[in-house]
Amino acid sequence: MALPTDDKMRKKIRPFQGFIAYFPDAVALVALLSKTANEQHNPGEPMRWAKEKSTEELDSLMNHVIDIADKGELSMDSDGMLDAIKVAWRANANLQRLADKYGGAAGLISLMNKQEKS
């Protein structure tokens, strides 16, 4: 994780207040999916995101969205997990890959700030 080192910018980033407190149930459900998927894809290993095992976040995300559109908001994937949870997981995975590519949160914030000024 690459947070900005600038104190002023770090104070604007509120991981607890701006994410956990906003979406406590969604965070818990995504964490449950992470644990379940880790047991499926990395049995016996500590929890970790095996990024190399799946790289098509946007296609997978859209497949789950299509399932929800077709079957309804409580649509479940073959493993019994709600497709809505998998949409959230894939959206976060896509954003994390983007952050990884551009220097973490700090890099993306810098890019956004440059776009605002141009």
Stockholm file with secondary structure:
# STOCKHOLM 1.0

chainA/1-118         MALPTDDKMRKKIRPFQGFIAYFPDAVALVALLSKTANEQHNPGEPMRWAKEKSTEELDSLMNHVIDIADKGELSMDSDGMLDAIKVAWRANANLQRLADKYGGAAGLISLMNKQEKS
#=GR chainA/1-118 SS CCCCCCHHHHHHCCHIIIIITTSHHHHHHHHHHHHHHHHHHSTTSCSCCCGGGCCCHHHHHHHHHHHHHHHCTTCBCTTSCBHHHHHHHHHHHHHHHHHHHTTHHHHHHHHHHHHHHC
#=GC SS_cons         CCCCCCHHHHHHCCHIIIIITTSHHHHHHHHHHHHHHHHHHSTTSCSCCCGGGCCCHHHHHHHHHHHHHHHCTTCBCTTSCBHHHHHHHHHHHHHHHHHHHTTHHHHHHHHHHHHHHC
//
